[in-house]
Amino acid sequence: MQSNNLQSHILKTICYADIFDYPMTSGEIWKYLITREPVSKKNFSKLFKYPIEGLGKKDKFYFLKGKEFLVDVRKKREEISIRKIKKAKRIAQILSLIPPVLLIGISGSLSMNNCKKTDDIDFFIVTKKNTLWTTRFLVTFILIMLGEKRQRGNLLAIDKVCTNMFLGEDALSLPLKTQNIFSSHEVVQLKIIVNKNQTYEKFLAANSWIKSFLSNTYIPQISESKRNDFYNFFSLLLNPFEKFFYRIQMFYMRKYITCEEIKQNSAKFHPRDKTWYVIYLYRLKCLYILGHARDTRFIDYSRILT
């Protein structure tokens, strides 16, 4: 990849991070580099020996020129996030005792240590096949008993847990219509707390399309895992209850459902989905910073993600 082209991809990457007020280290820029072609660390490092037009630097962090203040913002948010992550780990370890729970990851801003004090804790959970709704019931029950569940409709739920996405192990691949720059970041940024049977590795492999946006993402090989007869047996015991728990939860949720995506083997609970808002902001920032256009009436969006 030519130097000028690589600079363009670096600026796009910083533009995306800027939406979240997140200055980046050179290592983070390489990891989350928005490009369709992988870039070696060696070639990438060479470029950072010279100033890049449009970027500023303070300490070890890079940002759009004129946004030095974001370095202090990031440092403060990291301190807040460390405390929240400790709590998230304690709760996740309890939830991991539910046999069908295969994976628990922290998603959202906390996964990047970029939390505000008022933020909640978002959990992404993968379950054994045919146990999603039974598992969700058990997870919800435990969170309520612990007093840690975010209540529906609460605008402020400081440090409470929001289980905003459940996937069955047979539905690890995100649907084509949701495969975009925002969801690719969400996949790669997951902070994994519980990972049974290489479920996270399987999740990455099932979503290899992320390399169309973040080509430097490493997708590990999956080795043959040992069977856990106890967990398999317990999950089989729960199978007969799955339809019952699905129906009863759907009955309860029917009057609250807005843009949530709910199926028997996947459930996404996020009434304020900001995907397209983020993508729109990203495109506008790129167009302005990279000089693709000055008048947004003449935006050629197809140029932004290449």
C-alpha positions, -999 to 999 in steps of 0.1 A, spaced: 0 0 0 14 34 -10 23 59 17 -4 85 7 -30 58 6 -21 45 40 -22 80 54 -58 83 41 -68 51 59 -51 63 91 -72 95 89 -104 76 83 -96 54 114 -90 85 135 -122 101 121 -142 71 133 -126 71 168 -133 109 170 -170 102 170 -165 86 204 -140 113 216 -113 86 216 -77 95 208 -56 64 198 -21 51 202 -3 40 171 -8 3 180 -46 9 183 -47 27 150 -30 -3 134 -53 -28 151 -85 -9 140 -72 5 107 -101 9 83 -89 -7 52 -97 -36 29 -60 -47 27 -39 -59 56 -9 -36 65 22 -50 81 32 -35 114 67 -28 99 53 -7 70 28 10 93 55 19 119 77 35 91 49 60 83 47 72 119 83 85 118 69 115 99 41 139 108 7 131 91 -12 161 79 -45 166 98 -33 147 129 -21 160 162 -2 141 189 1 144 227 19 119 249 14 87 230 -20 95 216 -31 107 181 -62 127 173 -76 151 147 -57 184 148 -70 208 175 -84 181 198 -56 178 223 -82 180 251 -94 145 242 -63 130 257 -73 141 292 -109 129 285 -96 95 276 -74 92 307 -104 101 330 -126 77 312 -100 49 316 -101 54 354 -139 52 354 -138 21 332 -114 2 353 -138 3 383 -167 -7 361 -148 -36 345 -140 -50 379 -177 -51 387 -186 -65 353 -161 -94 359 -176 -103 393 -211 -104 378 -200 -123 347 -183 -150 368 -216 -156 386 -235 -158 353 -210 -181 339 -222 -208 364 -253 -211 342 -243 -242 321 -256 -230 287 -237 -197 289 -207 -201 265 -195 -166 262 -199 -133 281 -183 -102 266 -184 -65 275 -196 -44 246 -201 -7 239 -179 21 253 -168 0 283 -151 -25 260 -127 3 249 -122 17 285 -141 48 272 -170 50 298 -186 80 314 -196 78 351 -233 76 341 -229 47 317 -243 12 323 -225 -21 316 -234 -38 283 -231 -76 282 -230 -97 250 -239 -133 257 -237 -165 236 -256 -196 247 -258 -233 238 -280 -242 209 -317 -243 218 -313 -227 252 -312 -190 245 -346 -180 261 -342 -204 290 -307 -189 296 -320 -154 292 -346 -161 319 -320 -174 343 -296 -145 336 -324 -120 341 -335 -137 373 -300 -137 388 -294 -100 378 -327 -90 395 -317 -110 426 -283 -93 427 -300 -59 422 -278 -53 391 -303 -54 362 -310 -22 343 -347 -15 345 -366 -9 313 -371 28 305 -345 41 330 -326 69 313 -298 66 340 -287 32 351 -252 38 365 -232 6 367 -263 -16 361 -261 -45 337 -278 -44 303 -279 -77 285 -284 -61 251 -275 -91 228 -280 -128 230 -269 -153 203 -273 -190 201 -241 -209 191 -260 -218 159 -265 -181 150 -230 -167 154 -228 -150 120 -244 -116 120 -270 -111 93 -258 -95 60 -279 -64 65 -261 -56 98 -226 -61 84 -211 -26 83 -183 -5 98 -201 0 131 -209 -37 137 -174 -48 126 -160 -25 154 -184 -40 179 -172 -75 171 -135 -67 172 -138 -45 203 -156 -70 225 -138 -74 258 -142 -112 266 -147 -122 302 -161 -157 298 -151 -179 269 -160 -216 270 -152 -241 241 -134 -214 220 -167 -197 214 -152 -163 208 -128 -178 183 -158 -194 166 -176 -161 167 -148 -143 149 -145 -171 123 -182 -169 116 -179 -132 110 -148 -131 89 -165 -104 68 -151 -79 94 -118 -81 75 -136 -62 47 -136 -32 71 -108 -40 96 -83 -60 76 -57 -62 104 -80 -82 126 -65 -116 136 -89 -145 133 -73 -175 152 -74 -211 142 -99 -232 161 -85 -263 176 -106 -294 184 -121 -287 219 -128 -313 245 -165 -322 252 -179 -311 285 -205 -338 292 -219 -320 323 -227 -288 304 -241 -308 274 -263 -329 297 -276 -299 316 -283 -281 283 -303 -311 271 -323 -310 302 -333 -274 295 -343 -280 259 -379 -290 267 -384 -257 285 -371 -235 257 -404 -229 238 -422 -222 270 -396 -195 281 -396 -181 246 -434 -177 245 -437 -163 280 -410 -137 274 -424 -127 241 -458 -123 257 -443 -100 284 -422 -80 259 -448 -76 231 -460 -41 242 -424 -28 246 -409 -40 213 -397 -12 190 -367 -18 168 -354 -49 187 -345 -79 166 -359 -110 182 -357 -146 170 -356 -180 187 -318 -182 183 -309 -145 186 -321 -114 204 -309 -79 201 -323 -55 227 -313 -19 219 -343 4 214 -319 33 207 -298 17 180 -272 43 169 -257 23 140 -267 46 112 -262 78 132 -225 67 137 -220 57 101 -235 90 89 -212 110 112 -182 90 101 -189 96 65 -193 134 70 -161 136 90 -142 117 63 -156 139 36 -145 170 55 -111 159 68 -100 141 36 -114 168 13 -136 145 -7 -164 171 -8 -174 204 8 -211 203 0 -228 173 15 -254 174 -12 -228 159 -35 -215 131 -13 -204 99 -30 -207 76 0 -193 47 -20 -158 63 -18 -157 64 20 -154 28 29 -127 19 4 
